[in-house]
Amino acid sequence: MSAEIYNAPEEVKQPTIDWSNYDHEKYQAACDKYLQALKAKLQEMGFRGKNVGEVVKFPIADGYAMYMVISMRPLRLMHIPLGDSYHYPNVDLMTAQRIQEVIDAQKALEEMIANNTSLK
């Protein structure tokens, strides 16, 4: 079964970049806060299943297409309009199994970086 793709709710305001006084750390903190607010909105709407609120990233051009898991069964993803707001081609053809694989791979990479270890 293919994925349903949704836009982020407009009532959760996305961060804007202040190009006149750009501060990457400040913008990243605002993006993190935005992602937390999106997850909280999903929980407020009653979504509480496995991986709800997890962010999956797919490399595109010079950045990422990002989606947040709304539900795994049926697979529902929310496009996250951050950075260049890239969309991943055919993301609607993703399966729950593939999304789980992406989540697991991202967590393993984050853990490896946090522990400063290498793949064996």
CORRA-V450233 format. One record per residue. N is the residue number from 1. RES is the residue in one small letter. NEAR is the number of other ideal C-beta (glycine too) atoms within 10 Angstrom. D_FIRST is the distance of its C-alpha to the first C-alpha in Angstrom with 1 decimal. Layout:
n->N res->RES near->NEAR d_first->D_FIRST
n->N res->RES near->NEAR d_first->D_FIRST
//
This chain:
n->1 res->m near->8 d_first->0.0
n->2 res->s near->12 d_first->3.8
n->3 res->a near->23 d_first->6.8
n->4 res->e near->13 d_first->9.5
n->5 res->i near->17 d_first->12.8
n->6 res->y near->13 d_first->16.1
n->7 res->n near->9 d_first->19.7
n->8 res->a near->20 d_first->22.0
n->9 res->p near->13 d_first->24.2
n->10 res->e near->7 d_first->27.5
n->11 res->e near->7 d_first->29.6
n->12 res->v near->15 d_first->28.9
n->13 res->k near->11 d_first->31.2
n->14 res->q near->16 d_first->30.3
n->15 res->p near->15 d_first->33.2
n->16 res->t near->8 d_first->35.3
n->17 res->i near->14 d_first->37.2
n->18 res->d near->11 d_first->40.9
n->19 res->w near->6 d_first->41.9
n->20 res->s near->5 d_first->45.6
n->21 res->n near->6 d_first->45.6
n->22 res->y near->9 d_first->42.5
n->23 res->d near->11 d_first->41.9
n->24 res->h near->8 d_first->38.8
n->25 res->e near->7 d_first->39.1
n->26 res->k near->13 d_first->39.4
n->27 res->y near->16 d_first->36.4
n->28 res->q near->11 d_first->34.3
n->29 res->a near->12 d_first->35.4
n->30 res->a near->18 d_first->34.4
n->31 res->c near->17 d_first->30.9
n->32 res->d near->11 d_first->30.6
n->33 res->k near->11 d_first->31.9
n->34 res->y near->18 d_first->29.4
n->35 res->l near->19 d_first->26.4
n->36 res->q near->12 d_first->28.0
n->37 res->a near->16 d_first->28.4
n->38 res->l near->20 d_first->24.8
n->39 res->k near->19 d_first->23.8
n->40 res->a near->12 d_first->26.6
n->41 res->k near->17 d_first->25.3
n->42 res->l near->21 d_first->21.9
n->43 res->q near->12 d_first->23.8
n->44 res->e near->8 d_first->26.1
n->45 res->m near->11 d_first->23.3
n->46 res->g near->8 d_first->22.3
n->47 res->f near->15 d_first->19.5
n->48 res->r near->10 d_first->20.6
n->49 res->g near->11 d_first->17.9
n->50 res->k near->12 d_first->17.3
n->51 res->n near->16 d_first->17.7
n->52 res->v near->18 d_first->18.2
n->53 res->g near->18 d_first->20.4
n->54 res->e near->17 d_first->19.7
n->55 res->v near->18 d_first->20.1
n->56 res->v near->24 d_first->18.3
n->57 res->k near->15 d_first->20.3
n->58 res->f near->15 d_first->19.9
n->59 res->p near->10 d_first->23.2
n->60 res->i near->15 d_first->24.1
n->61 res->a near->8 d_first->27.6
n->62 res->d near->8 d_first->30.0
n->63 res->g near->13 d_first->27.7
n->64 res->y near->18 d_first->24.1
n->65 res->a near->20 d_first->21.1
n->66 res->m near->23 d_first->20.4
n->67 res->y near->26 d_first->17.7
n->68 res->m near->22 d_first->17.9
n->69 res->v near->26 d_first->15.3
n->70 res->i near->22 d_first->15.4
n->71 res->s near->18 d_first->13.1
n->72 res->m near->20 d_first->10.8
n->73 res->r near->9 d_first->9.3
n->74 res->p near->11 d_first->7.8
n->75 res->l near->21 d_first->7.9
n->76 res->r near->19 d_first->10.7
n->77 res->l near->22 d_first->13.2
n->78 res->m near->22 d_first->16.7
n->79 res->h near->18 d_first->18.5
n->80 res->i near->23 d_first->21.9
n->81 res->p near->14 d_first->24.7
n->82 res->l near->20 d_first->27.1
n->83 res->g near->15 d_first->29.2
n->84 res->d near->12 d_first->28.5
n->85 res->s near->12 d_first->25.3
n->86 res->y near->20 d_first->23.4
n->87 res->h near->15 d_first->19.8
n->88 res->y near->19 d_first->17.7
n->89 res->p near->10 d_first->16.8
n->90 res->n near->9 d_first->13.2
n->91 res->v near->17 d_first->12.2
n->92 res->d near->12 d_first->9.5
n->93 res->l near->9 d_first->7.9
n->94 res->m near->19 d_first->8.2
n->95 res->t near->13 d_first->6.4
n->96 res->a near->18 d_first->8.3
n->97 res->q near->9 d_first->10.4
n->98 res->r near->13 d_first->11.5
n->99 res->i near->20 d_first->12.4
n->100 res->q near->17 d_first->14.3
n->101 res->e near->12 d_first->16.1
n->102 res->v near->16 d_first->17.1
n->103 res->i near->17 d_first->18.4
n->104 res->d near->10 d_first->20.3
n->105 res->a near->11 d_first->21.8
n->106 res->q near->14 d_first->22.9
n->107 res->k near->11 d_first->24.6
n->108 res->a near->11 d_first->26.3
n->109 res->l near->11 d_first->27.6
n->110 res->e near->10 d_first->28.9
n->111 res->e near->10 d_first->30.6
n->112 res->m near->12 d_first->32.1
n->113 res->i near->9 d_first->33.5
n->114 res->a near->8 d_first->34.7
n->115 res->n near->8 d_first->36.5
n->116 res->n near->6 d_first->37.7
n->117 res->t near->9 d_first->36.7
n->118 res->s near->6 d_first->35.5
n->119 res->l near->6 d_first->33.0
n->120 res->k near->3 d_first->34.7
//
